[in-house]
Amino acid sequence: MNRPQVLLALAVTAASTGLLGCGASDEIIVDRMVSIADGAGHSFKLEPGRYKVDVTASDDGVTVKFIGCSCPGSEHETQAFSSICELTQTGQVVLDNPTILGSGAGSTVTVKITKLAGS
């Protein structure tokens, strides 16, 4: 190969491997705070892909479950949850604030869902 062909080959290799900054990167899908009343819930629709889900909650916390995949959530109320999950079909992350005889506290929840690069 002559010099221009070598430079072209290097440029193509760099572009295809993301070395030029144009490669895949993580994408934040949800980054917000929601208030969930006692006995209520909130869900987030997710397209197929691999996601990192981070949740923090006030008071007694919330439960977290995944619909449309076999990823484990939290069986009991929690104030902090973090997991990586792969969805092969459209699914959901559901946050519930279980009621305690109708007299439990609401919960302020921060949710960050990131679609991981390459998914």
C-alpha positions in Angstrom: 0.0 0.0 0.0 1.1 3.5 -0.7 1.0 6.3 1.9 -2.6 7.6 1.0 -4.0 4.1 1.1 -2.4 3.5 4.6 -3.8 6.8 5.9 -7.3 5.9 4.5 -7.1 2.5 6.1 -6.2 4.0 9.4 -9.0 6.5 9.2 -11.6 3.8 8.4 -10.3 1.7 11.3 -10.4 4.6 13.7 -14.0 5.6 12.7 -15.3 2.0 12.9 -13.9 1.4 16.3 -15.1 4.7 17.8 -11.6 6.2 18.2 -12.7 9.4 16.6 -15.5 10.1 19.1 -18.3 9.0 16.9 -18.8 5.5 18.4 -21.7 4.4 20.4 -22.2 5.9 23.9 -24.6 5.4 26.8 -27.9 7.3 26.4 -29.8 8.6 29.4 -33.5 7.7 28.8 -34.9 8.9 32.1 -33.4 11.3 34.7 -36.0 12.8 36.9 -37.7 13.0 40.3 -41.3 11.7 40.8 -43.6 11.7 43.7 -45.5 8.4 44.4 -48.4 8.5 46.8 -49.1 5.7 49.2 -50.6 2.8 47.3 -49.6 4.2 43.9 -47.0 3.4 41.3 -45.2 4.8 38.2 -43.9 2.9 35.2 -41.4 3.6 32.4 -41.6 2.0 29.0 -38.4 0.6 27.6 -37.5 -0.6 24.2 -35.3 -3.7 23.8 -31.8 -3.1 24.9 -29.5 -3.2 28.0 -30.2 -0.7 30.7 -28.8 0.5 34.0 -31.5 1.4 36.4 -30.8 3.6 39.5 -33.5 4.5 42.0 -33.4 6.3 45.3 -36.5 6.9 47.4 -37.5 8.8 50.6 -39.4 7.5 53.6 -40.2 3.8 53.5 -39.0 3.5 49.9 -40.5 1.8 46.9 -40.4 -1.6 45.2 -38.9 -2.0 41.8 -39.9 -4.6 39.2 -39.2 -5.4 35.6 -41.9 -6.4 33.2 -41.1 -8.2 30.0 -37.8 -9.8 31.2 -36.5 -12.0 34.0 -34.4 -9.3 35.7 -34.7 -9.3 39.4 -36.2 -6.2 41.1 -36.7 -5.6 44.8 -39.2 -7.7 46.7 -39.4 -5.3 49.6 -39.5 -1.6 49.8 -36.0 -0.1 49.4 -34.5 3.4 49.5 -31.7 2.5 47.0 -31.7 0.2 44.0 -29.3 -0.3 41.2 -29.3 -3.0 38.5 -28.3 -3.7 34.9 -30.9 -5.5 32.9 -31.3 -6.8 29.3 -34.7 -6.6 27.7 -35.1 -8.7 24.5 -38.6 -7.2 23.9 -40.4 -4.0 24.8 -40.9 -3.9 28.6 -41.2 -1.7 31.7 -39.6 -0.7 34.9 -42.4 -0.3 37.5 -41.9 1.6 40.8 -44.6 0.9 43.5 -45.2 2.5 46.9 -47.1 -0.3 48.6 -49.9 0.9 51.0 -49.7 0.2 54.7 -53.4 0.1 55.6 -53.9 3.3 53.6 -51.9 5.3 56.1 -48.3 5.1 54.7 -46.3 8.0 53.5 -45.8 9.1 49.9 -42.3 8.7 48.5 -40.1 11.1 46.5 -38.2 9.1 44.0 -35.2 9.9 41.8 -35.0 7.7 38.7 -32.1 7.4 36.3 -32.4 4.9 33.4 -29.5 4.6 31.1 -29.4 2.6 27.8 -26.0 1.2 27.7 -23.8 1.5 24.6 -23.9 -1.3 22.1 -27.5 -2.4 23.0 
